[in-house]
């Protein structure tokens, strides 16, 4: 029975985290598009691989959009994990063993 509860909890967190990340990515993209228009006076490239888009513009768009959308998704996933932990009293099952405990890290080799 406990296993079923853990599975449901895991599925809930996965769905909640995915929804939060997708929402954050959509909001970030909308904000990025508006900022791009304000900064450059033109629409962002629809397809940066298009040869009609300058290489500098394509690289700048790819770097900015990839970074900002990635950061927005990560922040949303962290908020979802925080909300989950506050609601349940423990981390989501996917995050309970992430190997990030510094006290258990191997000593650096010189």
Steps between C-alpha positions, in 0.01 A plus 500: 500500500782742583649432158180609328494823702863565405422431132205741507712759676774458241252531212342809655838668542603410144180647354515808725865562420442456126205740500699758695799470268289528184315801639824670598650433157195652329513811720876535447462466122228764492713738706808425291310568176380839635848591622655401166250721313569794733878460475533432127187654350414177321344164570720220630616253235231238433768256392860592588625237251351704211787639288311832474559551876846642569735266683547749784124537547446122486774434758377776730140377482600137560722593796246731664195285444671177602645650815194691616251223428727242663540715812123565517427126478758421768362766736145372447608142571676615818187688613291189429740289710490757780120507494487120498742476793303758699173319429619146574788553743754331273668545165344343191620141448699606192705744707557307821825341383671751278856445626554868574593463868843666526592302810480178296692631197831334422810696597654696213797335331815707453 
